[in-house]
Amino acid sequence: MHTGVGRAVSHSFVRGLKLPAAVSLVAANLLLAACAPPPADLQSTPKAPVANETPVPVSTIAQTATPTLPPPTAFPSPTALPSPTPSPSAATTAVGSPTRAPVAPTATAPVTPAAAQAPASPTPAPTQRQTADQPDDQDGYQVHFLYVLPSDGRDEELDTNGWIATAVGSAQKWLEKETAGRRLSVDTFGGEIDITFVRLSRPDAVVSAYDSRSGTTREPLVRVTLEVELRSIGFEHPRKVYAVYYGGGSDTGECFGGSYPPSRVGNIAIANVKLGTRCEEPRKLVYADGSYAIAVANFHEIFHTLGAVARCAPHHSTESGGHVSDDPQDLMFPRSSRTVPRVDVARDDYFGHGKPACLDLARSPFLLPAPPDAELPPLWPAAVARPRACEEEPTAGATGSGPRGGIIFDNMRAATMQVFQLTPEGRTLRDTVRPWTASYQQGAQTGSAWLVADANGKCLAIFVSESTLTRASVRGGG
């Protein structure tokens, strides 16, 4: 979905899922409602209030009304995906906790051979918990996986008991079948998939207060606030996309989300794995080929984060931006299908079409084997803005004369901040940014000057837009 700062991409992964009869219709509806589609253009909208915070007007994240989706149809015979059984100490695990032995998944419902024989991970699962990105086995562009929990989230040890590794492996095998051997370039360490465990600084209720469905707006700010906090602790490598399995959220929130450059820039794709919410059913489901539905759904969001589906695609949906409109079986179709998803069914929209002027994920360096004509996602990489002293304000009022692009302000603080554009005439307020969110000023000219202040207008730093996309981080304080 989409942005590092903006509307999350929609999808409803009910294609070919085998549901227990008693929950099939309910689960299908949950999947159909999992995310909301991105708007066509960035626009100003108010943000939903955060617990214990006075609402402030903002114009950061775009939104659009979610189209009504058709009711799901019946699905094939039931297949349930086993959920892992956490160790007795799982509920209190924190960053830096001792190494644990792998916990074998325990079925919570009858498992058919299709689920029981789900493909193994192409690389071994880690047995030792890692709380930082480990040294990479290989250079280049990669997808790094994280298991992220709010400060009070229940720890199921999905990073070390093999669940995430097996889920990712099943989706990799599905992708290889669909693309004649191509697969995501997954970050590994010592031959094992490198999965980092992160426990956030904030409890579930506080993070969930940013949810698109918990206030008066439908902004997918949970994904945005997670990205900002993850960036604040170092998950901002210029050659990595971060695929997050998130164990938090409310029963009304989005189950999946990703970016959609160039209008929604960011570096994470999220799949919600919290039990006891509307997102629990997608986690338990498996397609007829043995691939885990939640992992394939996360690949959908990773594809969005890499720029698919571009608006130049012949079947780009005018109703649900970032998706295709021609085939319900397509991975990037926004609504349901009863069969295993396919990757760009006609090879004419986002994979293997060969048109040089339109994004083609077959040319993405995030897929292996890496192509010789590698094509980065739109606006990658972002320039990192250097903060300048507030004393420069009287002479910093440059309007900019370079090409138009954008500048993102990450509020890595526990307090609201204001974003002003500086001109020879002085300050012009452009945005008010909630704690742990971001402001994307699209259309900013290279060379333009910006001032970030606290809620009282006291200057915190000055930044200059340095490229077609610049990222400015404001840390500490509050």
Wavefront OBJ file of the C-alpha trace (Angstrom):
o trace
v 0.000 0.000 0.000
v 0.844 2.910 -0.454
v 3.429 5.377 0.924
v 6.069 5.759 3.220
v 3.684 8.520 3.851
v 0.335 8.138 2.279
v -2.574 5.901 1.566
v -1.963 2.181 1.872
v -2.525 0.017 -1.143
v -5.563 -2.147 -1.163
v -5.943 -5.783 -1.856
v -8.235 -8.604 -0.994
v -6.534 -11.955 -1.031
v -9.323 -14.472 -1.139
v -8.149 -16.081 -4.324
v -8.157 -19.832 -4.237
v -8.172 -19.919 -0.457
v -9.409 -23.047 1.228
v -11.508 -22.063 4.201
v -13.048 -24.110 6.965
v -16.739 -24.286 6.138
v -17.800 -22.603 9.357
v -15.642 -19.544 8.731
v -15.384 -19.396 4.956
v -17.817 -16.555 4.378
v -16.676 -14.612 7.421
v -13.000 -14.996 6.562
v -13.621 -14.072 2.949
v -15.328 -10.879 4.007
v -12.452 -10.094 6.353
v -10.020 -10.514 3.505
v -12.069 -8.388 1.183
v -12.050 -5.623 3.764
v -8.376 -6.058 4.646
v -7.101 -2.857 3.038
v -8.412 0.235 1.346
v -7.319 1.247 -2.192
v -4.980 4.190 -2.734
v -6.229 7.475 -4.104
v -5.232 8.639 -7.541
v -3.551 11.790 -6.293
v -2.053 13.184 -3.130
v -4.413 15.518 -1.346
v -4.873 17.138 2.021
v -6.919 15.414 4.696
v -7.338 15.678 8.448
v -5.793 12.984 10.604
v -7.545 10.867 13.186
v -6.752 11.776 16.817
v -4.215 9.814 18.805
v -4.999 8.727 22.349
v -4.227 11.500 24.860
v -3.332 13.930 22.139
v -5.122 17.073 21.071
v -6.023 16.752 17.376
v -4.247 19.144 15.051
v -5.068 20.015 11.442
v -2.787 18.366 8.959
v -2.435 17.860 5.253
v -0.033 14.987 5.120
v -1.614 11.757 3.968
v -4.016 11.359 1.090
v -7.158 9.282 1.205
v -10.070 8.240 -0.910
v -13.345 6.519 -0.300
v -13.035 2.771 -0.365
v -15.155 1.269 -3.138
v -17.741 -1.231 -2.084
v -16.463 -4.707 -2.848
v -18.732 -7.492 -4.082
v -19.595 -10.243 -1.614
v -17.312 -13.291 -1.823
v -18.414 -16.481 -3.445
v -18.032 -20.030 -2.223
v -14.574 -21.530 -1.956
v -13.048 -24.994 -2.360
v -12.683 -27.622 0.315
v -11.308 -26.430 3.667
v -7.631 -26.257 4.427
v -6.367 -24.598 7.580
v -2.876 -23.302 8.088
v -1.468 -24.343 11.473
v -0.722 -21.610 13.955
v 2.398 -21.860 16.091
v 2.134 -22.599 19.764
v 4.270 -20.132 21.732
v 6.522 -21.218 24.550
v 5.312 -20.518 28.112
v 7.461 -17.399 28.300
v 6.389 -16.026 24.946
v 4.008 -13.438 26.340
v 6.807 -11.602 28.134
v 9.599 -11.831 25.555
v 11.404 -8.539 24.909
v 14.261 -7.339 22.750
v 17.447 -9.004 23.822
v 15.685 -12.026 25.294
v 17.674 -15.275 25.555
v 17.953 -17.587 22.588
v 15.177 -20.160 22.380
v 14.966 -23.490 20.664
v 12.596 -23.605 17.661
v 8.967 -24.272 18.496
v 7.232 -26.618 16.089
v 3.908 -25.343 14.701
v 0.897 -26.988 16.277
v -2.286 -27.380 14.257
v -5.373 -25.741 15.691
v -7.667 -27.301 13.107
v -7.553 -30.405 10.883
v -4.871 -30.016 8.225
v -5.210 -31.496 4.783
v -2.189 -32.747 2.813
v -2.046 -29.461 0.881
v -1.380 -27.499 4.055
v 0.752 -30.146 5.677
v 2.997 -30.335 2.616
v 3.507 -26.579 2.215
v 6.887 -25.957 0.543
v 9.829 -25.535 2.850
v 11.785 -22.307 2.993
v 14.558 -22.069 0.372
v 16.902 -21.151 3.225
v 16.890 -22.480 6.782
v 14.924 -20.689 9.476
v 16.969 -18.889 12.121
v 16.965 -20.511 15.551
v 18.555 -17.565 17.356
v 16.679 -14.323 17.805
v 18.305 -11.309 16.184
v 17.454 -7.768 17.281
v 19.493 -6.036 14.578
v 20.009 -6.507 10.859
v 22.898 -8.968 10.571
v 25.773 -8.754 8.036
v 24.447 -9.650 4.604
v 25.513 -12.825 2.832
v 25.379 -10.946 -0.455
v 25.481 -7.388 -1.710
v 22.792 -5.729 -3.736
v 19.132 -4.888 -3.345
v 17.252 -7.131 -0.926
v 14.033 -7.664 1.011
v 14.664 -7.879 4.743
v 12.020 -9.512 6.933
v 11.049 -8.320 10.396
v 8.817 -9.628 13.169
v 7.516 -6.511 14.910
v 5.466 -6.242 18.104
v 4.107 -3.307 20.090
v 5.636 -2.893 23.545
v 2.891 -5.021 25.108
v 2.360 -7.412 22.185
v 2.232 -11.166 22.649
v 5.396 -12.833 21.393
v 4.720 -16.042 19.423
v 8.355 -16.370 18.349
v 7.376 -16.439 14.681
v 10.920 -15.369 13.793
v 12.625 -18.370 15.433
v 10.057 -21.188 15.340
v 10.127 -21.467 11.543
v 6.715 -19.949 10.803
v 7.865 -16.808 8.964
v 10.641 -18.654 7.135
v 8.231 -21.364 5.974
v 5.588 -18.834 4.930
v 8.131 -16.812 2.928
v 9.537 -20.001 1.405
v 6.085 -21.083 0.218
v 5.527 -17.710 -1.461
v 8.988 -17.841 -3.046
v 8.234 -21.237 -4.563
v 4.899 -19.897 -5.861
v 6.684 -16.870 -7.398
v 9.283 -19.076 -9.081
v 6.525 -21.087 -10.756
v 4.828 -17.917 -11.939
v 7.923 -16.214 -13.319
v 9.991 -19.075 -14.743
v 12.477 -19.116 -11.892
v 12.527 -15.533 -10.627
v 12.317 -14.953 -6.875
v 12.670 -12.119 -4.402
v 16.191 -11.278 -3.333
v 15.777 -12.155 0.345
v 18.299 -10.967 2.912
v 20.178 -13.888 4.497
v 22.809 -14.253 7.210
v 24.951 -17.363 7.477
v 22.760 -19.138 4.935
v 19.564 -18.501 6.930
v 16.830 -15.996 6.189
v 17.690 -12.930 8.257
v 14.628 -12.041 10.340
v 14.952 -9.191 12.823
v 12.804 -8.995 15.940
v 11.703 -5.501 16.970
v 9.643 -4.534 19.983
v 8.296 -1.015 19.541
v 8.496 1.711 22.173
v 4.718 2.177 22.216
v 1.887 -0.132 23.332
v -0.676 -1.600 20.962
v -3.442 0.841 21.900
v -1.287 3.861 21.083
v -0.121 2.481 17.729
v -3.636 1.316 16.842
v -4.941 4.829 17.486
v -3.277 5.741 14.193
v -5.410 3.190 12.386
v -7.335 4.263 9.320
v -10.589 2.887 10.678
v -10.394 4.056 14.292
v -11.092 7.737 13.702
v -13.124 9.963 11.441
v -10.804 9.406 8.480
v -9.621 6.279 6.676
v -5.923 7.082 6.565
v -3.615 4.041 6.857
v -1.345 5.713 9.385
v -0.405 2.527 11.228
v 1.890 1.598 8.352
v 3.295 5.117 8.280
v 3.940 5.295 12.023
v 5.581 1.856 11.974
v 7.866 2.937 9.157
v 8.897 6.113 10.967
v 9.726 4.257 14.193
v 11.604 1.542 12.291
v 13.573 4.197 10.435
v 14.398 5.865 13.745
v 16.195 2.712 14.937
v 18.104 2.144 11.723
v 15.877 0.269 9.276
v 16.453 2.668 6.410
v 19.111 0.974 4.291
v 18.989 2.547 0.802
v 19.096 -0.886 -0.877
v 16.455 -2.643 1.219
v 12.705 -3.040 1.365
v 11.443 -4.166 4.762
v 8.702 -6.794 4.826
v 7.030 -6.668 8.244
v 4.989 -9.327 9.991
v 3.253 -7.199 12.602
v 1.682 -8.625 15.746
v -0.434 -5.650 16.744
v -3.505 -3.774 15.633
v -7.192 -3.442 16.328
v -10.093 -5.489 15.019
v -11.046 -2.626 12.714
v -7.643 -2.013 11.174
v -5.914 -2.771 7.935
v -4.488 -6.289 7.586
v -1.966 -5.434 4.862
v -0.290 -2.323 3.521
v 2.557 -1.034 1.397
v 3.950 1.979 -0.411
v 3.248 3.007 -3.993
v 5.930 5.282 -5.465
v 6.171 7.863 -6.833
v 3.004 9.253 -5.231
v 3.349 7.228 -2.018
v 6.959 6.705 -1.076
v 8.243 4.351 1.588
v 10.223 1.207 2.249
v 7.987 -1.233 4.158
v 5.249 -3.734 3.337
v 3.115 -5.056 6.197
v 1.155 -8.219 6.914
v -0.717 -8.332 10.224
v -0.380 -11.630 12.129
v -2.072 -10.717 15.407
v -4.394 -13.405 16.712
v -7.871 -12.525 17.904
v -8.516 -9.843 15.274
v -10.068 -9.741 11.832
v -6.597 -10.405 10.423
v -6.338 -13.826 12.073
v -8.164 -15.729 9.322
v -5.866 -14.670 6.434
v -2.960 -15.933 8.512
v -4.487 -19.413 8.774
v -5.307 -19.894 5.108
v -3.391 -21.724 2.402
v -3.839 -21.884 -1.358
v -4.345 -25.137 -3.242
v -0.669 -25.173 -4.289
v 0.482 -25.032 -0.652
v 1.516 -21.380 -0.600
v 0.568 -19.429 2.512
v -2.039 -16.818 1.611
v -0.668 -14.246 4.043
v 2.830 -14.532 2.546
v 1.522 -14.143 -1.007
v -0.474 -11.138 0.206
v 2.717 -9.646 1.595
v 4.363 -10.179 -1.808
v 1.456 -8.191 -3.269
v 2.386 -5.332 -0.930
v 6.084 -5.690 -1.738
v 5.221 -5.371 -5.437
v 3.336 -2.166 -4.613
v 6.349 -0.851 -2.694
v 8.480 -1.518 -5.787
v 6.110 0.640 -7.842
v 3.554 -1.774 -9.298
v 1.176 -1.302 -10.915
v 2.344 1.831 -12.741
v -0.299 4.137 -14.179
v 1.149 3.670 -17.655
v 0.058 -0.002 -17.594
v -2.732 -0.678 -20.124
v -4.960 -2.266 -17.479
v -4.155 -0.004 -14.551
v -7.330 0.329 -12.532
v -8.919 3.758 -12.530
v -10.992 2.800 -9.475
v -8.237 1.278 -7.347
v -4.857 2.815 -8.138
v -1.858 0.513 -8.124
v -3.884 -2.504 -9.260
v -4.899 -4.129 -12.530
v -8.442 -4.327 -13.796
v -8.312 -7.044 -16.438
v -8.180 -10.396 -14.622
v -9.545 -11.333 -11.171
v -6.927 -14.095 -10.952
v -4.054 -11.590 -11.133
v -1.951 -11.056 -8.006
v -2.424 -7.307 -8.371
v -6.191 -7.414 -8.873
v -7.930 -5.692 -5.921
v -10.791 -8.126 -5.453
v -11.404 -11.794 -4.891
v -10.803 -14.879 -6.977
v -11.145 -18.567 -6.188
v -7.861 -19.669 -7.704
v -4.160 -19.371 -6.927
v -2.981 -15.863 -7.907
v -1.083 -15.348 -11.138
v 1.655 -12.799 -11.857
v 0.629 -10.411 -14.647
v -1.549 -12.937 -16.440
v -1.155 -11.378 -19.906
v 2.416 -10.137 -19.308
v 1.423 -6.643 -20.354
v 1.025 -4.591 -17.157
v 3.828 -4.960 -14.594
v 5.944 -8.069 -15.254
v 7.705 -9.116 -18.424
v 6.058 -6.672 -20.850
v 9.421 -5.246 -21.937
v 8.200 -1.703 -22.570
v 11.072 0.648 -21.664
v 8.888 3.592 -20.671
v 6.702 1.732 -18.165
v 7.774 0.045 -14.924
v 8.453 -3.670 -15.383
v 9.224 -5.706 -12.263
v 11.068 -8.238 -14.426
v 13.763 -5.540 -14.510
v 13.750 -4.998 -10.738
v 17.042 -5.576 -8.887
v 14.941 -6.868 -5.978
v 14.318 -10.048 -7.992
v 16.834 -12.791 -8.700
v 18.488 -13.605 -10.981
v 19.265 -9.911 -11.183
v 18.638 -8.475 -14.650
v 21.412 -6.658 -16.538
v 19.108 -3.671 -17.150
v 18.035 -3.265 -13.514
v 15.372 -0.639 -12.882
v 14.955 0.858 -9.408
v 11.543 1.795 -8.024
v 10.430 5.345 -8.849
v 12.318 8.044 -6.920
v 14.851 5.583 -5.445
v 17.112 6.345 -3.734
v 16.075 9.345 -1.662
v 18.696 11.921 -0.733
v 19.224 12.333 3.012
v 18.862 15.950 4.058
v 21.427 17.396 6.444
v 19.864 19.517 9.213
v 21.029 23.108 9.267
v 21.198 25.514 12.177
v 18.137 27.594 12.996
v 20.332 30.681 12.991
v 20.374 30.410 9.181
v 16.648 31.221 8.928
v 17.064 34.916 7.991
v 19.163 33.979 4.951
v 17.673 30.604 4.069
v 14.573 31.730 2.213
v 15.401 30.145 -1.125
v 12.368 29.153 -3.186
v 14.348 26.641 -5.234
v 15.068 26.616 -8.925
v 15.706 22.953 -9.696
v 13.305 20.257 -10.898
v 10.191 19.536 -8.894
v 10.149 16.426 -6.736
v 9.321 16.042 -3.091
v 10.623 16.194 0.449
v 9.541 13.937 3.308
v 9.722 15.010 6.938
v 9.848 12.105 9.401
v 8.673 13.164 12.850
v 10.673 10.813 15.079
v 9.524 12.624 18.189
v 6.840 12.189 20.840
v 5.387 15.608 20.089
v 3.677 17.392 17.224
v 5.824 19.424 14.861
v 5.122 22.023 12.182
v 6.581 22.219 8.675
v 7.124 25.652 7.135
v 8.395 26.536 3.695
v 10.870 29.418 3.797
v 10.661 32.150 1.183
v 12.163 35.644 1.013
v 8.905 36.821 2.604
v 9.274 34.505 5.614
v 7.583 31.316 6.861
v 4.587 29.676 5.213
v 2.971 26.842 7.186
v 2.628 23.733 5.007
v 1.774 20.989 7.493
v 1.324 19.986 11.112
v 2.688 16.518 11.741
v 1.608 14.161 14.484
v 4.184 12.316 16.596
v 5.765 9.338 14.821
v 4.268 10.118 11.415
v 5.563 11.846 8.309
v 4.728 14.684 5.955
v 5.263 14.338 2.218
v 5.514 17.710 0.479
v 5.032 16.637 -3.114
v 6.060 19.116 -5.780
v 8.856 20.740 -3.776
v 11.548 22.202 -5.984
v 15.156 21.158 -5.588
v 16.926 23.872 -3.616
v 13.847 25.003 -1.699
v 14.309 25.718 2.021
v 12.155 24.332 4.837
v 11.946 24.915 8.561
v 10.666 22.427 11.108
v 9.359 23.822 14.400
v 7.680 22.532 17.529
v 4.000 23.144 18.238
v 4.838 26.622 19.568
v 6.751 27.628 16.469
v 10.243 27.275 17.948
v 12.686 26.225 15.250
v 14.081 22.706 15.487
v 16.036 22.542 12.232
v 16.243 23.847 8.685
v 16.462 21.564 5.645
v 17.001 22.095 1.934
v 15.456 19.875 -0.728
v 18.490 18.280 -2.362
v 17.111 15.947 -5.043
v 13.950 14.817 -6.766
v 13.219 13.076 -3.457
v 14.737 14.181 -0.172
v 14.165 12.656 3.273
v 14.543 14.780 6.401
v 14.466 13.143 9.837
v 13.634 15.131 12.961
v 14.663 13.250 16.100
v 14.446 13.602 19.864
v 12.540 15.985 22.042
v 8.896 16.084 22.876
l 1 2 3 4 5 6 7 8 9 10 11 12 13 14 15 16 17 18 19 20 21 22 23 24 25 26 27 28 29 30 31 32 33 34 35 36 37 38 39 40 41 42 43 44 45 46 47 48 49 50 51 52 53 54 55 56 57 58 59 60 61 62 63 64 65 66 67 68 69 70 71 72 73 74 75 76 77 78 79 80 81 82 83 84 85 86 87 88 89 90 91 92 93 94 95 96 97 98 99 100 101 102 103 104 105 106 107 108 109 110 111 112 113 114 115 116 117 118 119 120 121 122 123 124 125 126 127 128 129 130 131 132 133 134 135 136 137 138 139 140 141 142 143 144 145 146 147 148 149 150 151 152 153 154 155 156 157 158 159 160 161 162 163 164 165 166 167 168 169 170 171 172 173 174 175 176 177 178 179 180 181 182 183 184 185 186 187 188 189 190 191 192 193 194 195 196 197 198 199 200 201 202 203 204 205 206 207 208 209 210 211 212 213 214 215 216 217 218 219 220 221 222 223 224 225 226 227 228 229 230 231 232 233 234 235 236 237 238 239 240 241 242 243 244 245 246 247 248 249 250 251 252 253 254 255 256 257 258 259 260 261 262 263 264 265 266 267 268 269 270 271 272 273 274 275 276 277 278 279 280 281 282 283 284 285 286 287 288 289 290 291 292 293 294 295 296 297 298 299 300 301 302 303 304 305 306 307 308 309 310 311 312 313 314 315 316 317 318 319 320 321 322 323 324 325 326 327 328 329 330 331 332 333 334 335 336 337 338 339 340 341 342 343 344 345 346 347 348 349 350 351 352 353 354 355 356 357 358 359 360 361 362 363 364 365 366 367 368 369 370 371 372 373 374 375 376 377 378 379 380 381 382 383 384 385 386 387 388 389 390 391 392 393 394 395 396 397 398 399 400 401 402 403 404 405 406 407 408 409 410 411 412 413 414 415 416 417 418 419 420 421 422 423 424 425 426 427 428 429 430 431 432 433 434 435 436 437 438 439 440 441 442 443 444 445 446 447 448 449 450 451 452 453 454 455 456 457 458 459 460 461 462 463 464 465 466 467 468 469 470 471 472 473 474 475 476 477 478
